[in-house]
């Protein structure tokens, strides 16, 4: 039984390490995308309607999920 418990604990550590690495990679990619979008917007060219709606929709989704996460994990009011 002790071996099973040790195995389960080790397996959880491996899964947690993978989750942590995936989170790090996701955040790194998000940062790259944010910089790329900043660079596009700094060019100050007009966006067509599809481009504008694409960015607008993604910002809204990101803001909603971030504020929900922030309330849950940081206990900070968004108002």
Secondary structure, 3 states (H helix, E strand, C coil): CHHHHHHHHHHHHHHHHHHHHHHHHHHHHHHHHHHHHHHHHHCCCCCCHHHHHHHHHHHHHHHHHHHHHHHHHHCCCCC
